[in-house]
Structure formats: structure tokens, C-alpha cells
Amino acid sequence: MDLLTMAIKNEIRAQYKSVRKFSIAVGIPQSTIVSALHNGIGGTSYSTVLKICRKLSINMYDFSPLYNTNYQGMSMMAAYSQLDEKGRYIIDALFNLELKRCKGVDYTEEIKDTIENAVKEAE
């Protein structure tokens, strides 16, 4: 099964619990959706796939959710885009440290170097 078909199947299950409920919500016959999921979305018309992906908020190019950030996340992304190169460097360095912490990686030695480098870069 191709990645887009799997993404659609997973999102229907997560958001609507059944193909029947989804077909009613999207306005596409249930038989069309069942066929697309069974045979792969590749044989389905582009307009139908587009309609399905839009309804499920799936990006058709990388199959990721289109709107996977909350309002605060969107505000942070907008603020990040206004930072200069030094500001982005500092935020990126801290973000990478936080990712390591969340994954349970010991970064105690690295944190000193990262913070020192970020401060130097900011000056």
C-alpha cells in the first residue's frame, strides 16, 4: 500500500472513525472511497484525491498534516521568521538541546558549549 493511501486511511480512522461517516462529511460516495483505499489512491481521479486530502488536512506532497500546529505554535513560527541570522542561530541551538532532552539524551556537557557559542554569536 502506498504512503498516501496509508495516510488517508489513518486519518479517516482518527478523525471520523469510519469510512461511512467520512464519505458523508466529504460528499464522496462510500464505494469510491472504499475502492480507493482497497486498490490504492493512485487509480483515483485527481479531483477526488484533492477533495479527500483537503477534508482530512493532508499535504498531498509529503503526506503530513497541513495544520498540525496550534495557535501558539503558529505565533512562534511567525516570530521566528522575523529574527535575524543570529537570533535564529540561538533558537536553533536551544531547540536542538531540548529535542535531545526530550529523547532522554544526556547533553549536560554540550549545553555549556552551546550556550557559550550562542552568546558569542549574539554579540
NORPEWO-V358896 format. One record per backbone hydrogen bond with DSSP energy under -0.5 kcal/mol. CO is the residue of the C=O (numbers start at 1). NH is the residue of the N-H. If there is no record, write none. Layout:
<<CO:NH> <CO:NH>>
This chain:
<<2:6> <3:7> <4:8> <5:9> <6:10> <7:11> <8:12> <9:13> <10:14> <11:15> <12:16> <12:17> <13:17> <18:22> <19:23> <20:24> <21:25> <22:26> <23:27> <23:28> <29:32> <29:33> <30:34> <31:35> <32:36> <33:37> <34:38> <35:39> <36:40> <40:43> <41:44> <45:49> <46:50> <47:51> <48:52> <49:53> <50:54> <51:55> <52:56> <53:57> <53:58> <54:57> <57:66> <58:60> <59:63> <64:59> <70:74> <71:75> <72:76> <73:77> <74:78> <75:79> <76:80> <77:81> <78:82> <79:82> <80:83> <84:88> <85:89> <86:90> <87:91> <88:92> <89:93> <90:94> <91:95> <92:96> <93:97> <94:98> <95:99> <96:100> <97:101> <98:102> <99:103> <100:105> <101:104> <105:107> <107:111> <108:112> <109:113> <110:114> <111:115> <112:116> <113:117> <114:118> <115:119> <116:120> <117:121> <118:122> <119:123> <120:123>>
